[in-house]
Amino acid sequence: MARFRRKTCFAAITLTSFVFVITVILKYFTPEDNGFSNTFGLGFLPVIRKMDKDNIKVESESKKDSNAPKTMTKGTAEEKTKNLELVLQRLPEPNYNMHAFYYTWYGNPQFDGKYIHWDHPLLPHWDPKVASNYPNGRHSPPDDIGANFYPALGAYSSRDPSVIEAHMQQLRTASIGVIAVSWYPPGKHDENGDSTDDILPLLLDVAHKYQVKVAFHIEPFKGRDDRSMFDSVKYIMEKYGKHPAFYKYERTPGDVLPLFYVYDSYLQSPDTWAKLLKKTEEGSIRNTPYDGIFVALLVEEKHKRDILAAGFDGVYTYFATNGFSYGSSQNNWPAIKAFCNEHNLIFIPSVGPGYVDTSIRPWNYRNTRNRINGKYYETSLRAALETKPPIISITSFNEWHEGTQIESAVPKTGSQGAYSDYLPLKPNFYLEITSRWAKKFEEEQEKWLQLTK
């Protein structure tokens, strides 16, 4: 028994010594910050990333705000310039004849003290009997927003500099050269938003960095008539007209003027518009420092004559719902283009990736236009190109309420259920389609130009 105990003790000492030697050797050859120095080896992963309950947001230990868009790294002015140059080198060239309607009316608590527009109310049907069959109330962001799709940037603020930066990168990814920003005069706004004119200086500055131009899409603000329009255009020109990102269109060689889209122009009579736009009228804007190219919205066929009588310089169709109106019906575009050619008007067809607004108009299913994985959009672009227009407008970059956006969207499940998304396609799929057709449009315009020589 004593011999057995001595052997056992010797074996235990030998085993203990062996384990100690191995431990020392491993400690010597293993870095202090290796993965096994933390509990269960979790430190082996350089960044722990987790998916939230909706499988959308990616979050790292060092950055809690996963919704924040990517911005250029901090550094000296020279480093920032080099970084921007590298970014621009990777992006396709902008086509300044591709315009996208752009909205700055979104807000969130971080930048605006509250959610704006994302909490859009559900609009009732005009027939009370029909309205009684549908829900009412407001959306409750950030999980429940007034849109059928969910933005990749989350329920963002249009004032957020990083959002504007991300938008400009997306616009350049799409080869879009001009944004037509929805605009109300200072202190005025749509019924669901706040005044946004003060966002324009930053928007113009960032647009200029990315070689994107900014046009103005003048909304039907309260009191809009010939005099208030003159004052509004004068304000725009005096405040923003000298900015390098301010868009001007060369209609003929040497004839370069700012271009203004006038939304719901039919709300004012041709006589009212003529006071502003006809050269013969006293108080006309023509041949003044504030003259421009004014493009009217064509909805009904009768508006063609009204637009001509009013003295507008062109027409656009805006709505992305093929068949919704005379102007938005693609089979009418050749006739509209012929009318414009006859009367020296600019024709700007408006194309879109689809339409769905049932998140704010739950009764409006009949006007939904399915995206069909991009086929609807490409059909619209092809129809526009066939009319040989000088400009194509896109409805829209970010009108989320009506589901016409080409901005990146992601899958999301909120309190009201699952949002629509672009799957199985990528979040930036519609940006890529736009870029491809912008290139084709440029090539076709070159061919048309050669034919006229």
C-alpha positions in Angstrom: 0.0 0.0 0.0 2.8 2.4 0.8 4.6 1.6 -2.5 1.3 2.2 -4.3 0.8 5.5 -2.5 4.4 6.5 -3.4 3.8 5.6 -7.1 0.4 7.4 -7.1 2.0 10.5 -5.5 4.9 10.5 -8.0 2.4 10.1 -10.9 0.3 13.0 -9.6 3.3 15.2 -9.2 4.6 14.3 -12.7 1.1 15.0 -14.3 0.8 18.3 -12.4 4.3 19.4 -13.6 3.5 18.5 -17.2 0.3 20.5 -17.1 2.1 23.5 -15.6 4.8 23.3 -18.3 2.3 23.1 -21.1 0.3 26.0 -19.7 3.5 28.2 -19.5 4.4 27.3 -23.1 1.0 28.2 -24.4 0.9 31.4 -22.4 4.3 32.3 -23.9 3.2 31.7 -27.5 -0.3 33.1 -27.2 -1.0 36.9 -27.6 -2.5 38.7 -24.6 -5.5 39.8 -26.7 -6.3 36.4 -28.3 -9.8 35.2 -28.5 -9.5 32.8 -25.6 -8.5 35.5 -23.1 -12.2 36.4 -22.8 -14.9 34.2 -21.4 -15.8 31.4 -23.8 -13.6 32.8 -26.4 -16.1 35.5 -27.6 -13.3 38.0 -27.9 -12.0 36.1 -30.8 -14.5 37.9 -33.0 -13.2 41.4 -33.8 -16.8 42.8 -34.0 -19.8 41.2 -32.5 -22.8 41.9 -34.7 -26.4 41.1 -33.9 -29.7 41.3 -35.7 -32.6 43.1 -34.0 -36.0 41.5 -33.6 -36.9 42.5 -37.2 -33.7 41.1 -38.7 -32.8 44.4 -40.3 -30.4 46.6 -38.3 -26.8 45.6 -37.9 -25.2 46.8 -34.7 -21.6 46.7 -33.4 -20.4 47.0 -29.8 -18.7 50.3 -30.7 -21.7 51.9 -32.5 -25.2 51.8 -31.1 -26.9 53.8 -33.9 -27.1 51.1 -36.6 -29.5 53.2 -38.7 -27.0 56.0 -39.3 -25.9 56.1 -42.9 -22.2 55.8 -43.9 -20.4 59.0 -44.1 -16.9 59.8 -45.1 -14.2 59.4 -42.5 -13.0 62.3 -40.4 -9.7 63.9 -41.2 -8.1 67.0 -42.6 -9.6 68.9 -45.5 -7.1 67.4 -47.8 -8.0 63.9 -46.7 -11.7 64.6 -47.0 -11.1 65.8 -50.6 -9.2 62.7 -51.5 -11.9 60.5 -49.9 -14.6 62.3 -51.9 -12.6 62.0 -55.1 -12.3 58.2 -54.5 -16.0 57.9 -53.9 -16.8 59.9 -57.1 -14.4 57.8 -59.1 -16.4 54.7 -58.2 -19.8 56.3 -59.2 -21.2 56.6 -62.7 -21.3 60.0 -64.4 -24.5 62.0 -63.7 -26.9 62.5 -66.6 -28.3 66.1 -66.2 -31.3 65.1 -68.4 -32.4 62.6 -65.8 -34.4 64.4 -63.1 -35.8 62.9 -59.9 -38.5 64.4 -57.7 -37.1 64.8 -54.2 -38.8 65.4 -50.8 -37.3 67.1 -47.8 -40.4 66.9 -45.5 -39.3 64.0 -43.3 -38.4 64.5 -39.7 -37.5 62.5 -36.5 -37.1 63.4 -32.8 -33.3 63.5 -33.0 -33.2 66.4 -35.6 -36.7 67.8 -35.5 -38.0 67.1 -32.0 -40.7 64.8 -33.4 -41.6 62.6 -36.3 -42.8 64.4 -39.4 -44.6 62.8 -42.3 -43.5 59.3 -41.1 -46.5 59.6 -38.8 -48.8 60.4 -41.7 -52.6 60.1 -41.0 -54.7 57.6 -42.8 -56.8 59.7 -45.2 -60.5 59.0 -45.3 -62.4 58.3 -48.5 -64.6 61.2 -49.7 -67.7 59.0 -49.5 -68.5 58.6 -45.7 -70.1 55.1 -46.4 -66.9 53.9 -48.0 -64.7 55.6 -45.4 -66.6 53.8 -42.6 -65.2 50.5 -43.9 -61.5 51.5 -43.4 -59.3 52.3 -40.4 -58.4 55.9 -39.4 -55.9 57.5 -37.1 -52.1 58.1 -37.6 -49.0 55.9 -38.0 -46.7 55.5 -35.0 -43.0 55.6 -36.1 -40.4 54.3 -36.1 -41.8 50.7 -36.6 -45.1 51.9 -38.0 -44.6 54.5 -40.7 -46.9 56.0 -43.4 -45.5 53.9 -46.2 -45.8 50.4 -47.7 -42.0 50.0 -48.0 -39.4 50.7 -45.3 -36.3 52.9 -46.0 -32.8 51.4 -45.6 -31.9 54.5 -43.7 -34.8 54.1 -41.3 -37.3 56.8 -40.3 -34.8 59.5 -41.1 -34.8 63.3 -40.9 -34.3 65.3 -44.1 -32.2 67.7 -42.0 -29.6 65.0 -41.1 -26.4 65.8 -42.9 -25.4 62.1 -43.1 -28.8 61.3 -44.7 -28.3 64.0 -47.3 -24.8 62.6 -48.0 -26.2 59.1 -48.3 -28.9 60.4 -50.7 -26.4 62.1 -52.9 -24.4 58.9 -53.1 -27.5 57.0 -54.1 -28.5 59.6 -56.7 -25.1 59.3 -58.2 -25.3 55.5 -58.1 -28.4 56.0 -60.2 -26.7 58.5 -62.6 -29.3 61.1 -61.7 -27.9 64.6 -62.4 -30.8 66.7 -61.1 -33.2 66.6 -58.2 -36.4 68.6 -58.3 -36.9 69.4 -54.7 -40.5 69.9 -53.4 -40.6 73.5 -52.3 -42.9 75.8 -50.3 -42.0 79.5 -49.5 -40.5 80.2 -46.1 -43.1 79.7 -43.3 -45.4 77.6 -45.6 -45.7 73.8 -45.8 -48.0 71.0 -46.7 -50.8 70.0 -44.2 -48.7 67.2 -42.7 -45.3 68.8 -42.5 -43.2 71.8 -41.4 -41.4 74.5 -43.3 -38.3 73.1 -45.0 -36.9 76.0 -47.0 -34.1 76.3 -44.4 -32.8 72.8 -45.4 -31.9 74.1 -48.9 -28.5 75.6 -48.1 -27.1 72.3 -46.8 -28.8 70.4 -49.6 -27.3 72.6 -52.2 -23.8 72.3 -50.6 -23.8 68.5 -50.4 -25.4 68.2 -53.9 -22.5 70.4 -55.3 -20.0 68.0 -53.7 -21.5 65.2 -55.6 -21.9 67.1 -58.9 -25.7 66.9 -58.6 -27.9 69.9 -59.5 -31.0 71.2 -57.7 -34.2 72.4 -59.4 -37.3 73.6 -57.7 -40.7 71.8 -57.8 -43.0 74.5 -56.6 -46.0 73.2 -54.6 -49.5 74.7 -54.6 -48.9 76.8 -51.5 -51.8 78.7 -49.9 -52.3 82.0 -51.8 -50.4 80.9 -54.9 -51.3 83.3 -57.8 -49.3 85.3 -60.4 -48.0 87.8 -57.8 -47.0 85.4 -55.1 -45.4 83.2 -57.8 -43.3 86.2 -59.0 -42.3 86.8 -55.4 -41.4 83.2 -54.8 -39.3 82.9 -58.0 -37.6 86.1 -57.1 -36.8 84.8 -53.6 -35.4 81.5 -55.0 -33.3 83.3 -57.6 -31.9 85.9 -55.1 -31.2 83.4 -52.4 -30.1 80.3 -54.3 -29.6 81.4 -57.9 -25.8 81.9 -57.7 -25.1 78.6 -56.0 -23.1 76.3 -58.2 -25.6 73.5 -57.7 -28.6 75.6 -58.8 -29.9 74.0 -62.0 -30.2 75.8 -65.3 -31.3 74.4 -68.5 -30.0 75.3 -72.0 -33.0 75.2 -74.2 -31.2 76.5 -77.2 -27.5 77.4 -77.6 -26.8 80.4 -75.4 -30.4 80.4 -73.9 -29.7 79.2 -70.3 -32.4 79.7 -67.7 -33.5 78.1 -64.4 -36.2 75.4 -64.8 -39.2 75.3 -62.4 -41.7 72.5 -62.2 -45.1 73.8 -61.1 -47.1 71.2 -59.4 -50.9 71.2 -59.7 -50.7 74.2 -62.0 -54.3 73.6 -63.2 -55.5 74.9 -59.8 -54.9 78.4 -61.1 -56.7 79.7 -64.3 -54.8 80.2 -67.6 -55.6 83.9 -67.2 -53.8 84.0 -63.8 -50.8 82.3 -65.2 -50.7 84.5 -68.3 -50.2 87.6 -66.1 -47.0 86.0 -65.0 -45.8 84.2 -68.1 -47.0 86.2 -71.1 -44.6 88.8 -72.3 -47.4 91.2 -73.2 -48.8 91.4 -69.6 -47.8 94.1 -67.2 -46.0 92.6 -64.3 -44.8 89.6 -66.3 -41.7 87.8 -65.2 -40.5 87.5 -68.8 -37.4 89.5 -69.7 -36.6 90.2 -66.1 -33.7 88.8 -64.0 -36.1 86.2 -62.7 -37.3 84.8 -65.9 -37.1 81.0 -66.3 -38.5 77.9 -67.9 -41.8 77.1 -66.3 -43.1 73.5 -66.7 -46.8 72.8 -66.0 -48.4 69.6 -64.8 -50.5 67.9 -67.5 -53.3 65.8 -66.0 -56.3 66.0 -68.3 -56.3 66.3 -72.0 -58.0 69.7 -71.9 -55.0 71.0 -69.9 -53.0 71.1 -73.1 -54.8 74.2 -74.4 -54.9 75.7 -70.9 -51.1 75.3 -70.6 -50.6 76.9 -74.0 -52.9 79.8 -73.2 -51.2 80.3 -69.8 -47.7 80.8 -71.4 -45.9 77.9 -69.9 -42.8 76.6 -71.5 -43.4 72.9 -71.2 -45.3 70.1 -69.6 -44.6 67.1 -67.3 -46.8 64.3 -66.3 -45.6 63.5 -62.7 -47.9 60.5 -61.8 -46.3 57.1 -61.8 -49.6 55.3 -62.3 -50.0 54.3 -65.9 -53.6 54.9 -66.8 -54.5 57.1 -63.8 -54.8 60.2 -65.9 -54.5 61.3 -69.5 -51.1 62.7 -68.9 -49.7 59.7 -67.0 -51.0 57.2 -69.6 -48.0 56.1 -71.6 -50.0 55.4 -74.7 -50.9 59.2 -74.8 -47.3 60.3 -74.7 -46.6 60.3 -78.4 -49.6 62.6 -79.0 -48.6 64.9 -76.1 -45.0 65.0 -77.5 -46.4 65.9 -81.0 -48.5 68.7 -79.4 -45.4 70.0 -77.6 -43.4 69.9 -80.8 -46.1 71.8 -82.7 -46.2 74.6 -80.1 -42.5 74.7 -79.1 -43.1 73.3 -75.7 -40.7 71.0 -73.7 -42.2 67.6 -73.0 -40.9 65.9 -69.9 -42.5 62.4 -69.3 -42.5 61.2 -65.8 -41.6 57.5 -65.1 -41.8 55.5 -61.9 -41.1 52.1 -60.5 -44.6 51.5 -59.3 -47.3 52.9 -57.1 -48.9 51.9 -53.8 -50.4 54.3 -51.3 -52.6 52.1 -49.2 -50.6 52.9 -46.1 -52.2 56.4 -46.1 -55.2 55.7 -48.4 -56.3 52.2 -47.4 -59.2 52.3 -49.9 -57.1 53.1 -53.0 -56.1 49.6 -54.1 -57.3 50.1 -57.6 -54.5 52.6 -58.4 -51.8 50.2 -57.1 -49.2 49.4 -59.8 -47.1 46.4 -58.9 -43.3 46.8 -59.5 -43.0 43.3 -61.1 -39.4 43.1 -60.1 -38.5 46.2 -62.1 -40.5 45.4 -65.3 -43.0 48.1 -64.6 -40.2 50.7 -64.3 -38.4 49.5 -67.4 -41.6 49.6 -69.4 -42.1 53.2 -68.3 -38.6 54.2 -69.2 -38.8 52.5 -72.6 -42.1 54.4 -73.4 -40.5 57.7 -72.4 -37.4 57.1 -74.5 -39.6 56.3 -77.5 -40.9 59.9 -77.5 -37.4 61.3 -77.8 -37.8 63.7 -74.9 -35.1 66.3 -73.9 -35.6 65.3 -70.2 -37.0 62.4 -68.4 -38.3 62.9 -64.8 -38.5 60.2 -62.2 -41.4 59.9 -59.7 -39.7 59.6 -57.4 -36.5 59.4 -55.4 -38.2 59.3 -52.0 -41.9 59.9 -52.0 -42.4 57.0 -49.6 -46.1 57.6 -48.9 -47.1 56.7 -52.5 -44.6 53.9 -52.9 -42.9 55.5 -55.9 -39.4 55.7 -54.4 -36.3 54.3 -56.0 -34.4 55.0 -52.8 -32.9 51.9 -51.1 -35.5 49.9 -49.1 -35.1 46.9 -46.8 -37.4 44.1 -45.5 -39.0 45.1 -42.2 -41.8 43.8 -39.9 -43.5 46.4 -37.8 -46.5 46.5 -35.5 -48.9 46.6 -38.5 -47.2 43.6 -40.2 -44.6 43.1 -42.8 -43.6 45.9 -45.2 -43.2 45.3 -48.9 -39.6 45.1 -50.1 -37.5 44.7 -53.2 -36.6 41.0 -52.6 -35.3 38.9 -54.2 -33.6 41.9 -55.6 -31.0 44.1 -53.8 -32.0 47.2 -51.8 -30.4 49.4 -54.5 -31.9 47.5 -57.4 -33.9 50.5 -58.7 -30.9 52.8 -58.5 -29.0 50.3 -60.8 -31.9 50.2 -63.3 -32.0 54.0 -63.4 -28.3 54.2 -64.1 -28.5 51.7 -66.9 -31.3 53.6 -68.6 -29.6 56.9 -67.9 -26.7 55.7 -70.0 -29.0 54.4 -72.7 -30.8 57.7 -72.7 -27.5 59.6 -73.2 -26.6 57.3 -76.1 -30.0 57.7 -77.8 -29.8 61.5 -77.4 -26.4 61.5 -79.1 -28.0 59.5 -82.0 -30.9 62.0 -82.3 -28.5 64.9 -82.3 -26.5 63.3 -85.2 -29.7 62.9 -87.2 -30.5 66.6 -86.9 -27.1 67.7 -88.2 
